[in-house]
Amino acid sequence: MQIEVFATNDHKDLSKELLNEDGNLKLLPASFYRELKWQDFRIFCHQYGRYGIPTTELIKFITNILGSKRSIEIGAGAGDLGLYLGNIPMTDNRQQEWPSIASQYKAMGQPVI
């Protein structure tokens, strides 16, 4: 296992650039993310509990595959992907709410989703 420790007070706060006023991830092209400092982006994902980052390219790709078929997002987490796929039904097992799991996230300083 590899562990890296970052000083979170020594990074650029990306929340205003990456989150809408309602807390959802903005839908941005992959090129936008390539311009971010990797450490700043990693800290943002940790602080806001984002594990999958939908991009305009990904949404277009998935939409082309789905066409008019019905779909559901399993393991939806914060729901960013399902939101941009047209508010499709989303589900998650919510294990991060289990006390034994939630305590681990709290120890890492990471929110549960």
VENNORUR-V589988 format. One record per residue. N is the residue number from 1. RES is the residue in one small letter. PHI is phi in radians with two decimals (999 if undefined). D_LAST is the distance of its C-alpha to the last C-alpha in Angstrom with 1 decimal. Layout:
n:N res:RES phi:PHI d_last:D_LAST
n:N res:RES phi:PHI d_last:D_LAST
//
This chain:
n:1 res:m phi:999 d_last:24.0
n:2 res:q phi:-2.03 d_last:23.8
n:3 res:i phi:-2.13 d_last:22.1
n:4 res:e phi:-2.09 d_last:22.3
n:5 res:v phi:-2.04 d_last:22.1
n:6 res:f phi:-2.10 d_last:21.9
n:7 res:a phi:-1.43 d_last:22.9
n:8 res:t phi:-1.24 d_last:20.1
n:9 res:n phi:-1.50 d_last:22.7
n:10 res:d phi:-2.01 d_last:24.8
n:11 res:h phi:-2.59 d_last:22.8
n:12 res:k phi:-1.45 d_last:22.6
n:13 res:d phi:-1.32 d_last:19.7
n:14 res:l phi:-1.63 d_last:18.6
n:15 res:s phi:-1.04 d_last:16.3
n:16 res:k phi:-1.22 d_last:19.2
n:17 res:e phi:-1.42 d_last:20.2
n:18 res:l phi:-1.89 d_last:17.0
n:19 res:l phi:-1.96 d_last:15.1
n:20 res:n phi:-1.28 d_last:16.7
n:21 res:e phi:-1.11 d_last:17.4
n:22 res:d phi:-1.59 d_last:14.7
n:23 res:g phi:1.58 d_last:12.0
n:24 res:n phi:-1.40 d_last:12.0
n:25 res:l phi:-1.17 d_last:13.3
n:26 res:k phi:-1.21 d_last:17.1
n:27 res:l phi:-1.55 d_last:18.9
n:28 res:l phi:-2.26 d_last:21.2
n:29 res:p phi:-1.27 d_last:23.7
n:30 res:a phi:-1.01 d_last:23.4
n:31 res:s phi:-1.05 d_last:26.3
n:32 res:f phi:-1.10 d_last:24.4
n:33 res:y phi:-1.17 d_last:22.0
n:34 res:r phi:-1.12 d_last:25.0
n:35 res:e phi:-1.48 d_last:26.5
n:36 res:l phi:-1.36 d_last:23.7
n:37 res:k phi:-1.22 d_last:24.3
n:38 res:w phi:-0.98 d_last:22.3
n:39 res:q phi:-1.14 d_last:21.5
n:40 res:d phi:-1.06 d_last:20.3
n:41 res:f phi:-1.17 d_last:18.0
n:42 res:r phi:-1.08 d_last:16.6
n:43 res:i phi:-1.15 d_last:16.0
n:44 res:f phi:-0.99 d_last:14.2
n:45 res:c phi:-1.04 d_last:11.8
n:46 res:h phi:-1.14 d_last:11.3
n:47 res:q phi:-1.20 d_last:11.0
n:48 res:y phi:-1.93 d_last:8.6
n:49 res:g phi:1.08 d_last:6.3
n:50 res:r phi:-1.84 d_last:8.5
n:51 res:y phi:-1.98 d_last:10.1
n:52 res:g phi:-2.27 d_last:12.3
n:53 res:i phi:-1.98 d_last:14.4
n:54 res:p phi:-1.26 d_last:16.3
n:55 res:t phi:-2.04 d_last:19.8
n:56 res:t phi:-1.01 d_last:22.6
n:57 res:e phi:-1.15 d_last:24.4
n:58 res:l phi:-1.14 d_last:21.7
n:59 res:i phi:-1.09 d_last:21.3
n:60 res:k phi:-1.09 d_last:25.1
n:61 res:f phi:-1.05 d_last:25.5
n:62 res:i phi:-1.15 d_last:23.2
n:63 res:t phi:-1.04 d_last:24.8
n:64 res:n phi:-1.12 d_last:28.2
n:65 res:i phi:-1.21 d_last:27.4
n:66 res:l phi:-1.26 d_last:26.1
n:67 res:g phi:1.01 d_last:28.8
n:68 res:s phi:-1.73 d_last:29.0
n:69 res:k phi:-1.20 d_last:27.5
n:70 res:r phi:-1.34 d_last:24.8
n:71 res:s phi:-2.60 d_last:21.5
n:72 res:i phi:-2.49 d_last:18.0
n:73 res:e phi:-1.71 d_last:14.9
n:74 res:i phi:-1.79 d_last:13.8
n:75 res:g phi:1.36 d_last:10.7
n:76 res:a phi:-1.24 d_last:9.4
n:77 res:g phi:0.98 d_last:5.7
n:78 res:a phi:-1.32 d_last:5.6
n:79 res:g phi:1.51 d_last:9.2
n:80 res:d phi:-1.12 d_last:11.3
n:81 res:l phi:-1.15 d_last:13.8
n:82 res:g phi:-1.04 d_last:14.4
n:83 res:l phi:-1.03 d_last:15.0
n:84 res:y phi:-1.44 d_last:17.7
n:85 res:l phi:-1.64 d_last:19.2
n:86 res:g phi:1.64 d_last:20.2
n:87 res:n phi:0.95 d_last:17.4
n:88 res:i phi:-1.17 d_last:18.0
n:89 res:p phi:-1.04 d_last:16.5
n:90 res:m phi:-2.30 d_last:13.1
n:91 res:t phi:-2.53 d_last:11.8
n:92 res:d phi:-2.63 d_last:9.5
n:93 res:n phi:-1.39 d_last:10.7
n:94 res:r phi:1.05 d_last:7.8
n:95 res:q phi:-1.11 d_last:9.5
n:96 res:q phi:-1.17 d_last:7.0
n:97 res:e phi:-1.52 d_last:8.3
n:98 res:w phi:-1.13 d_last:11.7
n:99 res:p phi:-0.90 d_last:13.6
n:100 res:s phi:-1.16 d_last:14.9
n:101 res:i phi:-1.43 d_last:11.8
n:102 res:a phi:-1.01 d_last:10.0
n:103 res:s phi:-1.16 d_last:13.3
n:104 res:q phi:-1.18 d_last:13.3
n:105 res:y phi:-1.14 d_last:10.2
n:106 res:k phi:-1.07 d_last:12.0
n:107 res:a phi:-1.09 d_last:15.1
n:108 res:m phi:-1.50 d_last:14.0
n:109 res:g phi:1.28 d_last:12.9
n:110 res:q phi:-2.00 d_last:9.4
n:111 res:p phi:-1.27 d_last:6.4
n:112 res:v phi:-1.51 d_last:3.8
n:113 res:i phi:-2.03 d_last:0.0
//
